[in-house]
């Protein structure tokens, strides 16, 4: 099972590196570079969560929780950029990041600044007190 995580991280990083060294990048390529970085980071954080390595580094706990919301936004941005269907008013695109930002603000106020032992307790008890996430 863990080899699948490692393969996914490796493929995402390899694909990102291919896009970085590509000459004449389109704007869709630039969005895809950012998205592949988020995919690799998301899989890495999920991997260390599954192997419980993150309990040794409690400052990492909870960082991965809003990532699925970022994946959906990046999918939209990539497809809209690749098909030239971005809105004319580009500042409206920031609205798509509100759910993930709200999740990070909520977690910053209630979870990220907890003592390490409390964060580890929450993770060991399947998110006790944070069932929303």
C-alpha angles and dihedrals in degrees: 000000000000091000088063090057092048091047091050092050091047094049093048092050092045092050090047091051091050090054093046094055093043114114120228097022117198121220088256089057090054091051089048091052090056092044093051089051090053091047092052091046092047093051091045092051090046090050094052089046092053092047090045091232088130090070088071089054103042094176087073094055112113097012091109097052100089094039096099088060090053091050092058092049092049091050090054093046093048095048093044091049095045093050095040092240100127114136116261090236098063093184089074089069090075088070089072090065094056097093094051092043091050090051091052091047091050092048092045090055097045113017117019094063095048117115114269094251092054093049091049089048091054091051094045090052096051097260098315106196093010100068091139089074 
